[in-house]
Structure formats: structure tokens, C-alpha cells
Amino acid sequence: MKKAMQSTSLDAYKSIDLSRQEKIILGALATLGSRATNRQIAKYTGWETSTVSGRMNDLFKSGKVIINRKVKDKETNRTVIEWAQNILK
């Protein structure tokens, strides 16, 4: 299922030095209100959570995303990271 991308998503997609998957994840994060968990991004993109987790780890190491806060996942009842775009990078 394709979804229309907002201009913020397109801006994130055009970021340089990122893999295709990282660009898609940043676009999804922007579309989801600039804050989301791995599971929320996985649902949006249709990817496995493990795929998103690996790319988020890379984006975190490069400073493109930051930890916004820890939240309870409503489906698993586990504490998970809610990521946010690093607007300073």
C-alpha cells in the first residue's frame, strides 16, 4: 500500500550519505510526527521490526536520530525507545 509523502518526508529522503533504507526510515519518522518507535515505523513501512531496528541503530550512531523518551509499547507491554529526528544534524 503506497502512501502520499509529506514535504518533510521528501526532505529527509534527500539527505546525503544515507542508505536507501535509512532515507525511507527518516521519511517515515517525519511523516509520523518526527517521533516514533521501531514498531510504529515498521508498521508504516511494512518492514520487519528487526530491519528497522538495525537502521535506527545506524542513524543513532551517526546522530541523525536521538532518543526522545522511553515508552510502554501497547502491544507488547514492554518499555521501548521512542526516537526523534535530531534537528541539529
VMD Tcl script that draws the C-alpha trace (Angstrom):
set ca {
  {0.00 0.00 0.00}
  {1.52 3.32 -1.05}
  {1.03 6.46 0.99}
  {1.48 10.07 -0.03}
  {4.66 11.57 1.37}
  {4.73 14.96 3.01}
  {7.36 17.52 2.05}
  {9.22 16.86 5.31}
  {9.47 13.22 4.30}
  {10.88 14.17 0.94}
  {13.43 16.47 2.59}
  {14.55 13.62 4.85}
  {14.71 11.26 1.87}
  {17.06 13.60 0.03}
  {19.59 13.61 2.90}
  {23.08 12.74 1.74}
  {25.34 9.89 2.90}
  {22.47 7.63 3.91}
  {21.43 4.20 2.65}
  {18.14 3.84 0.81}
  {16.55 2.19 3.85}
  {17.80 4.93 6.18}
  {16.30 7.58 3.90}
  {12.96 5.76 3.89}
  {13.02 5.45 7.69}
  {13.77 9.15 8.14}
  {10.91 9.95 5.77}
  {8.59 7.67 7.74}
  {9.72 9.24 11.01}
  {8.96 12.72 9.63}
  {5.53 11.62 8.43}
  {4.74 10.03 11.80}
  {5.22 13.35 13.58}
  {9.02 13.20 13.99}
  {8.66 10.80 16.94}
  {8.04 7.06 16.71}
  {9.09 3.64 17.97}
  {10.68 0.93 15.84}
  {7.37 -0.94 15.76}
  {5.46 2.14 14.57}
  {7.99 2.73 11.80}
  {7.90 -0.95 10.84}
  {4.10 -0.85 10.54}
  {4.28 2.31 8.43}
  {6.93 0.93 6.05}
  {5.67 -2.65 6.02}
  {9.11 -3.92 7.05}
  {10.11 -6.28 9.84}
  {10.88 -4.61 13.17}
  {14.39 -6.11 13.06}
  {15.10 -4.32 9.78}
  {14.01 -1.00 11.26}
  {15.97 -1.64 14.49}
  {19.23 -2.11 12.62}
  {18.81 1.04 10.57}
  {17.72 3.07 13.63}
  {20.88 1.94 15.42}
  {22.96 3.22 12.48}
  {21.02 6.50 12.40}
  {21.50 6.90 16.16}
  {25.26 6.30 15.90}
  {25.51 8.91 13.13}
  {23.50 11.43 15.16}
  {20.58 11.65 12.72}
  {18.10 10.50 15.38}
  {18.06 10.82 19.16}
  {16.27 9.03 21.96}
  {13.20 11.13 22.71}
  {11.97 9.07 25.66}
  {11.17 5.53 26.75}
  {7.53 4.45 26.44}
  {5.43 1.32 27.01}
  {4.60 -0.48 23.79}
  {0.84 -1.01 23.83}
  {1.06 -4.36 22.01}
  {3.91 -5.98 23.93}
  {3.71 -4.04 27.21}
  {7.50 -3.65 27.08}
  {9.46 -0.46 27.53}
  {10.80 0.69 24.17}
  {12.62 3.71 22.76}
  {10.68 6.47 21.08}
  {13.03 8.03 18.54}
  {13.05 11.64 17.37}
  {14.79 13.35 14.49}
  {17.86 15.27 15.55}
  {17.05 18.71 14.18}
  {20.59 19.87 14.89}
  {22.08 17.41 12.36}
}
mol new
graphics top color blue
foreach p $ca { graphics top sphere $p radius 0.5 }
foreach p [lrange $ca 0 end-1] q [lrange $ca 1 end] { graphics top cylinder $p $q radius 0.2 }
display resetview
